[in-house]
Amino acid sequence: MIILDGKKLAQDLKTELKSEILELKNKGIVPGLSVIIVGNDSASEIYVGNKEKACKEIGIYSEVHGLEEKISEEELLMLIDKLNADEKIHGILVQLPLPSHINEDKIILAIDPKKDVDCFHPENIGRVFLDNLRFLPCTPAGIMEILKKYEIEIVGKNVVIVGRSNIVGKPLALMMINESATVTSCNSKTKNLKDECLKADILISAVGKTGLITADMVKQGAVVIDVGMNRNEEGKLLGDVDFAKVSKISSAITPVPGGVGPMTIAMLLKNTIKAVKIYANRS
Ligand code: GUN
């Protein structure tokens, strides 16, 4: 059984990106990422802190706009307009979720698609659908990268994805289809989740529910990818998968922490550097 070490892969990728950034800096270009966070959601604060730290580590200029919970939609839209026009900012990321008085769709639509490093804008998601890429959504891209680096074949495999969020499950299903997998998308209404999961050569859980995937749901030798990031009462980070038992059945599995999470951040950094090239080629 192989532990799919996302932390190590992310570190290798950051080393590669660091040298790309040095080349850009020699040409007088510093990649810039602007992160907007509204309110005081503690999980969001941790995610944003990790993104900022990773930018610093490899030499991306980053700025965090921490906005009050009660900020109006108009004010937020004005800030996005300003960042869209800011030449030192190549990537804009609005941390989700937003407070309920702000329309998330409207905010995402306001981000210049060429600066949309999260790949949330409908234009960029449409490009994922068509396999005509600008950016790739960070978490699904991180998963694909783990599979590629560990030389896990996707073509013709039964891929079962539990969870259909716009951030992970849905775009990942598209990307797996583009790689010629046979894809099953499961959700909370799925009639017999266990039977669906047992068909998986590659099983991916992106739900956010501790202990959802138990050993009896996993086929012998399956590859298991755990996107869950759940905290228990003691504040310990746990995935969706019962790691201790499932790891005895699977051929390969991602740990939590140290699996998909670090790869998500590495992909954000990669998208930010890609945005510099997109900016240079804008018409
Ligand atoms: N909230 C949870 N995951 C993400 C993410 O990948 N990007 C943003 N912007 N918000 C999130």
Residues whose N, C-alpha, C, O or C-beta is under 5 A from the ligand:
A	BS01	GUN	V94 Q95 L96 P97 D118
